Every structure is written in C-alpha cells, then in structure tokens.
C-alpha cells in the first residue's frame, strides 16, 4: 500500500510539472498566433486554381460557339490571369456583344459570361475605342479574382 501511494504521489508531481510546462507554452505569443492560424485554416474554403482554369476554358469554349453567321464578331487577345486580377483585351463588331443579354434569344453578353464565373467580382470594361473605319471596337475587360470562391465567403 505504501509503494502504491508513493507511486501515485510521484505521478502527481510529474503531472503538475508537465501542467506547468504546458501553461508556460500556452502563454507564449507564438502559441496564440498558431492557434489563430489553425482556426482560420479550418474555416477557410479555397478553390484550386485548376478549377478556375477549367471554368475559364469552358467559358471561352462557349464563346467560340457564338453564331458567326451574323456580322457580329468577338475577337479575344491578351488574356492575363493573376492571383488577384483577370484582364482580357479584344475587339467586338458591336458594343451590344459586351453588354446586352437576352435569355429568350440565347444572347449572352461578355460581361454576363464573366459574371457566371464564381471566382470573379467587380467586372468592368476598362476602356473601349473605335478602330478607324473598320466598325470594330477594341476593349479591355478587367475583373478581380476572389481567392476563396465557391461561396463568396471565407468561412464554412
């Protein structure tokens, strides 16, 4: 019985020592920062860039299917994607191609096509200029990239 009580006492001393060490670690500033980062990582939803790229390619493939039997044309060039912005330069034969959508006629504007991407926001036509007598308009479209797409929110 004496040996058992001595063993229990030794274990309690060890437990108290370890508890004091643990308390000292939790008081460190680095520990608090680590816990905060862990909480943020658990709550953040991110979409891999491979999903972004797949969605952009699908949208551009959809643009290829625009009816070319009319005089309306869209020519895209200088497509840049960064971690925070998408920029697209191009030419259109009619400004309605940039802005006008009509679901019943199957017409979808370039801005609405970009709006359908769930990882972009603040879509805007930065500039557009008429090109000589060709009846074409050069334009620059910009959109901000949301790095935690899916819900538009950073938390679950």
N, C-alpha and C positions, 0 to 999 in steps of 0.2 A: 504494500500500500504506500509506503514511504517513497519507493522508487517511482511509482506511478505519479504521485503528487509532485515529485521533483521534476519528472519529465513534463508534466503539464505546466509547471512554473517556467521551465526552460522554453517551452513552446510559446508561452505568453510573452516572455521577454523578447524572443525572436520576432513575434508578430508585432509587438509595439515598436521595435526598431525599424522593421520594414514599413510600418504605417507612417512613422515619422519621415522616413526617406521619401515615401510616395507623396506625402503632404508637401515636402520641400520641392519636389519636382513640379507639382501642380501649381505652386506659387510662382514659378518662372514665367517670364513674359513669353518666351518661345512656346511653352506648352499651351498657353491661352491662344496664341496665333494658330498653332497646329490644330487645336480643337475647332476653331472658327473655320479654318480651311476645310476640314473634314465635313463640317455641317454644310458648307456651301457646295462642296463636291457632291454630296448626297442629294441635294435639292436641284442641281442644275441639270438641264436637259440639253444635249447638244446633238446636232445633226452632222454626220460625217460629210466632208467635202465631196466624197464620191457620190453621195446622194444629190448634193447641189448640182454637180456637173451633169449627172444623168437627167435631172429635171430641166436644166438649161438646154441640153442637146435635144430633148423631147420637144421643148418649146420651139427651138429653131427648126427642127424637122417639120413641125406643124406649119411654120411659116412657109416652108418650101411648097406646101400643098395649096397655097393661096391660088385662086383661079387666075391664071395668066392669060386667059382668052380675052380679057378686057385690056384696056390701056393702062390699068393700074399696076404699078410695079414697085417692089421694095427691093433695094439692093443694100446689103449689110456689109460693113467692113470694120476693121479696127475694133474688135470685140475684146475688151480687157476685163478680167475678173481679179480682184484682190480680196484680201480678208475683210475689207470694210466698204468696198465700192465696186459696182459694175458700171462700165462705160461702153457705149455702143455708138459707133458712127455709121451713117448710112445715107441713102438717098431714097426719096419717095417721089412718085409722079403726082401725088395728090396729098394734101395735108390731112384729108379725111382718113387716110390709112394710119396716121399716127393717133388720131383722137376719136374717130367715130366707130361705134359698135352698135349692132342690131342683131339680137339673138334670133329673131324670126327669119331674117335673111341669111343667117350664118356668117355675118360680118363681125370680125373681132379686131379692134384696134391694137396697135403695137403696145400701147400703154396698158391695155387690159390683159394682153398676153403676159407682159412682165408682172402685172399685179397678181396673176394666178400663181406665180412662184411664191411659196410660203416663207422664203428666207430673204425677201427684199422688202424695203419700205421707202417712202419718200421718193417715188419715181417721178422724174421730171424730164422734160425736153429742155436741155440746157440752151441750145440755140438751134435755129433753122434759118437757112438763107436760100434764096432762089439762085439757081445756077444759070447764068446767062439767059439765052433764049431757048434753052432746052426744055423748059417747063418741068424741071426737076428741082426738088428742094433737098439740100444737104441738111442733116440734123445731127445733133449729139444728144443721146439719151443717157441719163445717169440715174442710178438707184443705190441706196445704201443697203449693205448686207447686214442681216440680223444673224449673229453667230450662234444663237441658240434657238433656231427655228423649230417649228413643229407646233408650238402652242402660242408663240409670240410672247411667252413668259419665261422667266428664268427659274421658276420653281415648279415642282410637281403638284 
